[in-house]
Amino acid sequence: MAAFAAVAGCNPPADYALVGSAYVPAAHGDIHIEKIDKQQMLIVVAMDHLPPPAEVEEGMSHYVIWFNAVGEYPAPQQALDYDAETRTGKAAIPTSMRELDVQITAERQERPAQPSDLLVASQKIREK
């Protein structure tokens, strides 16, 4: 029973898997949700096995995270803090949204107005 509790504690229900798209099939990671208070939560994104953005498509220089409420257009949040040596990316973004889609795209600039078609990973977040 203690072993089950230890395993269950390693993967809390607030974690969401991220799987690379056809553009970066080896990439994977997760989204962890941390409650800040009754209105806010912190969405922590961590990705592994990310090639440099220019390897996804020439001219790309950033991986950008987008949030959109169900049925809404994606809004840019921030670029992943990308480490080319370890091929990892991470970000922590506060939000008050409880139901949202998270997308990570390869982009030419750090703050694009709209997402490119180069979807790296995505996940639906549904928290109460």
Backbone bond lengths (Angstrom), bond angles and torsions (degrees), N, CA, C in turn:
res aa  C-N    CA-C-N  psi(-1)  N-CA   C-N-CA  omega(-1)  CA-C   N-CA-C  phi
1 M - - - 1.448 - - 1.531 111.13 -
2 A 1.328 117.91 -39.63 1.464 121.19 179.12 1.519 110.34 -64.09
3 A 1.335 117.77 -37.23 1.460 120.65 178.56 1.522 110.64 -63.46
4 F 1.329 117.51 -40.31 1.464 120.78 178.17 1.523 110.19 -63.07
5 A 1.324 117.42 -43.25 1.456 121.15 -179.63 1.531 110.50 -62.95
6 A 1.323 116.88 -38.94 1.461 120.34 179.26 1.526 110.74 -66.05
7 V 1.320 117.47 -41.96 1.462 121.40 178.91 1.522 109.81 -67.01
8 A 1.323 117.53 -43.90 1.462 120.88 -179.98 1.522 110.47 -62.28
9 G 1.332 118.01 -35.17 1.452 121.45 179.88 1.514 112.93 -69.26
10 C 1.330 118.34 -23.48 1.463 121.80 -179.09 1.522 112.11 -77.45
11 N 1.296 118.06 -21.87 1.457 120.70 -175.79 1.522 109.04 -132.38
12 P 1.346 117.59 74.13 1.455 120.02 -177.24 1.524 111.62 -64.52
13 P 1.335 118.02 157.86 1.459 121.21 -176.17 1.525 113.88 -64.76
14 A 1.335 118.97 -11.17 1.460 121.27 -179.80 1.529 112.37 -84.06
15 D 1.330 118.42 4.91 1.459 120.88 179.37 1.521 110.57 -93.89
16 Y 1.326 115.01 141.49 1.459 122.57 178.77 1.527 107.85 -127.53
17 A 1.305 117.08 135.45 1.467 121.47 -179.90 1.520 111.09 -80.25
18 L 1.318 115.40 146.68 1.456 122.75 172.04 1.526 107.40 -119.61
19 V 1.313 116.30 127.34 1.459 122.02 -179.88 1.519 107.64 -120.63
20 G 1.321 115.85 135.53 1.454 120.61 -179.00 1.517 112.54 -61.86
21 S 1.322 115.48 149.16 1.466 122.03 178.42 1.526 109.14 -84.07
22 A 1.319 116.35 -173.07 1.462 121.55 177.72 1.532 111.53 -62.34
23 Y 1.338 117.96 -25.01 1.464 121.25 178.43 1.523 112.13 -71.60
24 V 1.332 117.17 -32.40 1.475 122.36 -179.08 1.534 109.21 -141.14
25 P 1.330 117.61 67.83 1.465 120.61 -172.49 1.528 114.89 -61.63
26 A 1.339 119.27 -24.94 1.464 120.84 -179.68 1.531 112.24 -80.48
27 A 1.311 116.91 -16.98 1.470 120.00 -177.81 1.521 111.02 -67.90
28 H 1.308 114.77 144.05 1.461 120.64 173.87 1.516 108.45 -157.32
29 G 1.301 115.94 165.19 1.454 120.16 179.91 1.507 110.56 178.65
30 D 1.329 114.71 -160.36 1.456 118.70 178.84 1.514 111.17 -151.94
31 I 1.309 113.01 165.22 1.457 122.17 174.26 1.521 105.80 -119.70
32 H 1.311 115.17 126.27 1.465 120.11 176.70 1.518 108.05 -113.47
33 I 1.312 116.00 135.74 1.458 121.97 -179.50 1.525 108.92 -104.21
34 E 1.322 115.78 127.06 1.461 121.54 175.12 1.525 107.65 -118.81
35 K 1.310 116.64 127.98 1.464 120.62 177.70 1.520 108.81 -75.97
36 I 1.324 117.14 126.44 1.464 122.13 176.48 1.523 109.08 -89.93
37 D 1.323 115.81 -50.81 1.461 123.09 176.22 1.522 107.29 -158.43
38 K 1.319 117.77 -165.02 1.471 120.03 -176.30 1.525 112.86 -65.98
39 Q 1.325 118.29 -27.73 1.457 121.19 -178.48 1.529 113.32 -99.50
40 Q 1.304 118.39 -33.13 1.459 122.35 -170.99 1.528 112.44 -110.15
41 M 1.324 114.73 146.32 1.459 120.92 169.96 1.525 107.37 -135.51
42 L 1.322 115.27 156.41 1.450 121.94 179.92 1.516 107.86 -106.23
43 I 1.319 116.32 123.71 1.461 121.74 177.58 1.527 107.25 -98.82
44 V 1.327 115.16 114.78 1.467 121.51 -178.00 1.528 107.84 -106.21
45 V 1.327 115.97 117.05 1.456 122.73 -178.21 1.526 108.84 -106.38
46 A 1.330 116.35 132.25 1.466 121.52 175.02 1.524 108.41 -135.22
47 M 1.328 116.33 127.43 1.465 122.11 -179.95 1.528 109.45 -124.68
48 D 1.333 116.11 143.29 1.460 123.68 176.58 1.523 109.51 -121.43
49 H 1.315 116.08 161.68 1.465 123.96 175.95 1.535 111.93 59.48
50 L 1.333 115.98 38.90 1.462 121.25 177.66 1.529 109.31 -92.44
51 P 1.313 118.60 120.86 1.463 119.30 174.46 1.529 109.26 -70.96
52 P 1.313 118.46 162.08 1.463 118.94 173.08 1.533 109.31 -54.82
53 P 1.330 118.17 142.23 1.469 120.45 -177.68 1.529 113.93 -53.10
54 A 1.320 117.85 -33.89 1.472 120.57 179.76 1.521 112.11 -65.78
55 E 1.337 117.95 -20.59 1.466 120.25 175.62 1.522 111.95 -77.85
56 V 1.332 116.61 -22.48 1.464 120.04 175.55 1.521 108.65 -71.11
57 E 1.328 115.23 -46.20 1.469 121.51 173.77 1.522 107.81 -160.18
58 E 1.318 115.54 138.97 1.459 120.57 -179.76 1.525 110.84 -54.02
59 G 1.326 116.74 136.44 1.462 121.53 178.67 1.513 114.05 94.34
60 M 1.319 118.18 -13.68 1.460 120.78 178.71 1.531 109.29 -78.57
61 S 1.340 116.48 140.23 1.469 119.73 -176.86 1.519 114.26 -132.60
62 H 1.327 118.13 -8.05 1.470 121.13 -176.77 1.525 110.56 -143.45
63 Y 1.331 114.73 157.23 1.463 122.58 165.93 1.520 105.97 -108.43
64 V 1.325 117.37 123.62 1.458 122.03 -175.53 1.529 109.85 -115.54
65 I 1.339 115.03 138.80 1.468 122.03 177.71 1.523 108.39 -96.08
66 W 1.324 114.82 135.72 1.466 123.20 179.22 1.520 108.32 -123.05
67 F 1.327 117.24 140.76 1.466 122.70 171.53 1.522 106.98 -116.74
68 N 1.318 115.32 141.78 1.456 118.28 167.39 1.516 109.67 -144.47
69 A 1.335 113.91 136.27 1.452 120.29 173.34 1.517 107.18 -68.11
70 V 1.309 116.72 155.70 1.457 121.47 -177.83 1.531 109.62 -54.01
71 G 1.323 115.81 124.61 1.461 121.46 178.63 1.517 115.19 82.62
72 E 1.323 118.47 0.94 1.462 122.29 -179.26 1.524 110.77 -105.28
73 Y 1.334 115.78 165.48 1.455 121.55 178.27 1.532 109.38 -78.78
74 P 1.338 119.63 142.69 1.469 121.72 -179.39 1.526 112.92 -61.66
75 A 1.337 115.31 140.14 1.465 122.05 175.66 1.529 108.57 -114.78
76 P 1.343 117.78 133.16 1.459 119.68 -179.41 1.525 110.39 -66.81
77 Q 1.334 116.31 141.01 1.458 121.25 178.69 1.524 110.63 -107.89
78 Q 1.317 115.98 -63.55 1.461 120.70 176.94 1.516 109.08 -168.89
79 A 1.318 115.48 164.69 1.461 120.38 175.55 1.524 108.75 -80.70
80 L 1.324 115.74 146.60 1.459 119.86 173.04 1.524 108.41 -62.90
81 D 1.315 116.46 143.43 1.457 121.49 170.05 1.521 105.13 -77.92
82 Y 1.333 116.37 98.20 1.461 122.28 -171.10 1.524 111.08 -97.38
83 D 1.330 116.31 133.81 1.463 122.87 176.54 1.532 107.74 -114.77
84 A 1.340 116.49 107.82 1.464 120.87 -176.45 1.524 112.05 -65.88
85 E 1.333 117.11 -31.77 1.465 119.84 -178.51 1.524 111.93 -66.65
86 T 1.334 116.85 -44.02 1.469 120.54 -179.69 1.524 112.69 -94.32
87 R 1.351 115.40 -8.77 1.468 121.83 -178.30 1.526 112.07 57.81
88 T 1.334 115.07 43.70 1.457 121.75 178.89 1.522 109.85 -122.71
89 G 1.313 115.34 158.22 1.452 121.56 175.59 1.505 109.51 -141.77
90 K 1.333 116.10 144.82 1.462 119.38 179.43 1.515 110.05 -148.59
91 A 1.321 114.34 157.44 1.458 121.60 177.27 1.517 108.45 -162.73
92 A 1.319 115.89 154.17 1.463 122.43 174.85 1.523 106.87 -133.44
93 I 1.342 115.55 121.43 1.464 120.67 -172.58 1.524 109.87 -131.03
94 P 1.341 118.28 121.15 1.462 120.14 175.37 1.532 110.49 -77.82
95 T 1.328 115.38 146.88 1.471 120.53 177.00 1.517 109.75 -155.16
96 S 1.307 115.62 157.01 1.462 120.71 173.48 1.528 110.77 -102.18
97 M 1.342 117.71 -6.20 1.464 120.89 178.41 1.525 109.80 -70.09
98 R 1.319 116.70 138.43 1.464 122.11 178.39 1.529 112.09 -105.82
99 E 1.316 116.57 -24.69 1.463 122.05 177.26 1.520 106.80 -125.60
100 L 1.330 115.56 112.17 1.446 119.77 -176.85 1.515 110.34 -153.75
101 D 1.306 114.35 160.60 1.456 121.24 172.18 1.519 106.82 -104.96
102 V 1.320 115.73 135.66 1.462 122.24 177.07 1.525 106.91 -109.04
103 Q 1.315 116.37 130.32 1.464 121.84 177.07 1.526 108.66 -128.05
104 I 1.316 115.56 144.50 1.459 121.36 172.58 1.521 106.36 -122.05
105 T 1.329 115.79 125.36 1.462 121.09 -178.69 1.527 110.16 -125.36
106 A 1.320 115.87 155.54 1.465 121.76 170.95 1.523 106.62 -85.19
107 E 1.333 116.14 134.23 1.460 121.00 -174.59 1.521 111.71 -136.54
108 R 1.322 115.65 157.27 1.469 121.84 176.77 1.525 111.78 -77.14
109 Q 1.309 116.84 -29.34 1.466 121.23 -177.69 1.519 110.84 -130.46
110 E 1.328 115.53 163.20 1.464 120.86 -176.17 1.528 112.74 -72.46
111 R 1.333 117.39 -29.33 1.460 121.48 -177.88 1.526 111.60 -128.37
112 P 1.330 117.66 69.77 1.468 119.70 179.78 1.534 111.07 -73.23
113 A 1.318 115.45 156.20 1.466 120.98 179.42 1.525 112.07 -78.07
114 Q 1.325 116.53 -29.42 1.460 120.67 179.51 1.525 108.65 -144.84
115 P 1.331 116.87 154.92 1.467 119.16 -177.49 1.526 112.44 -71.50
116 S 1.327 115.09 145.11 1.463 119.67 173.42 1.532 107.79 -74.21
117 D 1.310 115.97 174.46 1.465 121.26 176.30 1.531 111.67 -82.60
118 L 1.337 117.36 -0.38 1.462 121.79 -175.89 1.526 110.83 -88.94
119 L 1.325 115.52 70.93 1.464 122.18 -179.19 1.528 109.60 -71.13
120 V 1.315 116.21 123.75 1.462 122.63 -179.85 1.523 110.60 -91.57
121 A 1.336 116.63 -44.60 1.469 121.99 178.93 1.518 108.20 -162.05
122 S 1.327 115.67 158.62 1.467 120.34 177.18 1.519 109.42 -153.75
123 Q 1.332 114.47 159.70 1.455 120.38 179.27 1.521 109.19 -160.23
124 K 1.314 115.88 147.05 1.463 122.47 174.67 1.530 107.77 -95.05
125 I 1.340 116.54 131.60 1.461 122.40 178.29 1.525 107.39 -110.30
126 R 1.302 115.98 127.54 1.464 121.31 177.63 1.521 107.81 -133.54
127 E 1.328 116.88 99.76 1.465 122.91 -179.60 1.525 109.12 -116.71
128 K 1.298 115.84 151.65 1.478 120.26 178.71 1.489 110.87 -102.23
